[in-house]
Amino acid sequence: MFCGIASRANMTPYISHSAQGHQERVSSTSVEGAPTSRGSSPPGLNNPGRLSDSDRSTTRNGLSSPTSSIDSPTSTPKGSENTHETDNIIGWDGPNDPRNPRNWTKRRRWVVTLVVSLFTFISPVGSSISSPALPAISRELGIPPGSILENMSLSIFVLAYALGPLIWGPLSELYGRLIILQISNIWFLTFNTLCAVAKTPTQMLVFRFLAGFGGAAPQSLGGGVVGDLWSPEERGMAMSVYSLAPLVGPSTGPLVGGWIAERIHWSWVFWSVSIADGLLQIAGFIFLRETYAPELLKRKARGMRKLTGNEKLRSTFERPDRHWTAILARGMIKPLVFLATEPIVQVFALYMAVLYGVLYLSLTTFVKVFTDQYGQTTGIAGIHYLAIALGSTVGGQAGARVLNSVYRRLKAKNGGVGTPEMRLPLLMVSATTLPIGLVIYGWTANARVFWLVPDLGVFIFSIGIGGNWTCIQTYLVDNYALHAASAIAGVSSFRALAGFGFPLFADKMYAKLGDGTAIPFHCKGPLLTILKVGETRFLP
């Protein structure tokens, strides 16, 4: 728990009142299934924009995960004392209901996790794969080389990430995660393909933005899917796999795009992504299933109404007075409310904006550094993107294992009660790799030291990106429970603005400062954040 960033958890056990008036203490193992109590409303549903103190206590005690509130099978709104009304509430058939995604087989849960991770992976690949081909695209479409317009044709894709979560998020609340993931991926596939046949700069910008809009959905919904499937104790590894996608994807794109741009027409950077995404979409049709418990319980209640003829039957999360316009408006506003009112979301949004901006700034200039300083071809220079991919992989995978180990140890010390803040100690360590890696990369590249040394700096820097995002995203999922998607959407939208804006001034900054000064300059933001975090005190 970090003082000044997140408030200390209330360590009193969570008590729920049943319809018969007795009390049951919900144990920490209930995250696997569902509490059998009835009187407590699902956390946060009374106030869509912000968790109440009692909800926050439940979440921080580790007793409510992103779907533990969902998993309350017989919960009814507070104040309902009508036993007959309570009997009309449809929930899970006990804690071991096989229809509850938490109770699926581990193999099935991993298959869904991997497919969703690939959905999240292909979009960042599409965002950056055109980077090595920008000179060729500019020549054919009449874009001035080195201009802001040229860099915008790359980064405008990421700008759509700021808008996409605000639309796709509330739509998923209305229709479930599955249909939104499928539609958004088809949307991305369509407009990415149109980029390959663009004839003017305007067409390229419009198609790139719309492709990014479709690709934004998995970025905001995927973390919720992971929370639907895995308990907090299991979630670290699954989240590490998912978190790799938006980190490894941007570096994989230019790695492939460099060879394509060097050997064949630039349009194939888009055709190749569309072909891969088409195959992925087929896998999605086969393997993906709905995981969002409110949608699953709504379907169950609908079937029960048809079967019994009792029109009063409804799921825990269905409210007759809810209208789709209110849900859509609230879903668009809620991430902004989180950004405006939650200090921890603000801190993480600012920090991730710096990291994401630096990442895309590096992606934009990476090929230029190695072609200018080391005289390498575009294809060979693209291989250096492996340093980013490998660093992000190591940071995410090693970070997940350490994250789980630290979480279990701190939970045991806290009397078996886990809190979201137990995800953060690793963040304080991994954050130090960012300025160290950037300084090594910038100074050695400027001095033209053997190419492996700058790659080592990039590798160290990327370890920090992978480890940090794993910690931050897992913390948000644990802390905001059912509203984790909104918190992640707020962070994702804010960081997307930096991913769009940073590359626009890349050429001028490098021309003005040179590689040795411009690259280490990137670490200023992360370093200030490290100093700020260092002023806080961890309470075991």
Secondary structure, DSSP 8 states (H G I E B T S, - for coil): -BTTTS-----S--EEE-TTS-EEE--GGGGSS-----S---TTTTSTTS--HHHHHHHHTTS--TTTTTT-TT---TT---HHHHHTEE--SSTT-TTSGGGS-HHHHHHHHHHHHHHHHHHHHHHHTTSTTHHHHHHHHT--TTSHHHHHHHHHHHHHHHHHHHHHHHHHHHH-HHHHHHHHHHHHHHHHHHHTT--SHHHHHHHHHHHHHHHHHHHHHHHHHHHHH--HHHHHHHHHHHHHHHHHHHHHHHHHHHHHHHHS-TTHHHHHHHHHHHHHHHHHHHH-----HHHHHHHHHHHHHHHH--TT-EETT--TT--HHHHHHHHHHHHHHHHHH-HHHHHHHHHHHHHHHHHHHHHHHHHHHHHHHH---HHHHHHTHHHHHHHHHHHHHHHHHHHHHHHHHHHHHTTT---GGGGSHHHHHHTTHHHHHHHHHHHHHHTT--THHHHHHHHHHHHHHHHHHHHHHHHHHHHHGGGHHHHHHHHHHHHHHHHHHGGGGHHHHHHHH-HHHHHHHTTHHHHHHHHHHHTS-B--
